[in-house]
């Protein structure tokens, strides 16, 4: 019984650690992806203005 309880607690401990790590990685990945999307949209919006400035110069 004691060994089974120990195994269960260690299993829960590892599950918790991996769950937190997975959550953090998912959040960071989603944030990185959204940042890239925002940058791409800004770049698309600003490219014609920059090209116009370059043409004027």
Backbone torsions as a table, in degrees:
resi	resn	phi	psi	omega
1	UNK	NA	-42.6	-178.0
2	UNK	-64.0	-44.7	-179.6
3	UNK	-65.6	-39.2	179.3
4	UNK	-63.2	-43.9	178.5
5	UNK	-62.4	-42.6	-179.8
6	UNK	-62.0	-44.7	178.8
7	UNK	-61.7	-42.4	-179.3
8	UNK	-63.6	-44.5	-178.8
9	UNK	-66.1	-42.3	178.8
10	UNK	-64.7	-39.5	178.8
11	UNK	-61.8	-47.1	178.8
12	UNK	-61.3	-39.8	179.8
13	UNK	-60.4	-47.8	179.7
14	UNK	-66.2	-39.4	178.6
15	UNK	-61.1	-42.7	179.9
16	UNK	-63.1	-45.1	-178.7
17	UNK	-62.3	-48.4	-178.8
18	UNK	-66.6	-35.1	178.5
19	UNK	-64.3	-45.2	179.5
20	UNK	-64.9	-44.0	-179.9
21	UNK	-62.2	-43.3	178.7
22	UNK	-63.1	-41.8	179.5
23	UNK	-62.4	-47.0	-179.7
24	UNK	-61.6	-45.3	-179.0
25	UNK	-64.0	-40.8	178.8
26	UNK	-63.0	-44.2	-179.4
27	UNK	-64.0	-45.7	-178.4
28	UNK	-64.5	-39.8	179.2
29	UNK	-64.4	-44.3	179.2
30	UNK	-62.9	-42.6	-179.8
31	UNK	-63.6	-44.2	179.2
32	UNK	-60.9	-44.3	-179.4
33	UNK	-63.3	-44.7	-179.6
34	UNK	-65.0	-39.3	177.7
35	UNK	-60.4	-45.3	179.2
36	UNK	-61.8	-41.7	179.1
37	UNK	-61.7	-45.4	-179.4
38	UNK	-61.8	-44.9	179.9
39	UNK	-61.8	-41.4	-179.6
40	UNK	-63.1	-44.5	-179.7
41	UNK	-64.3	-43.0	178.4
42	UNK	-62.6	-43.0	180.0
43	UNK	-61.6	-42.8	179.0
44	UNK	-62.2	-40.4	-179.3
45	UNK	-69.9	-38.0	-173.4
46	UNK	-87.6	-17.3	-176.6
47	UNK	-60.1	-48.1	-179.0
48	UNK	-61.6	-38.7	178.3
49	UNK	-62.7	-44.4	179.9
50	UNK	-64.0	-41.5	179.9
51	UNK	-65.3	-38.6	177.7
52	UNK	-62.7	-43.2	178.2
53	UNK	-61.0	-43.4	180.0
54	UNK	-63.3	-40.7	179.7
55	UNK	-64.5	-40.9	178.9
56	UNK	-63.1	-42.3	179.0
57	UNK	-70.7	NA	NA
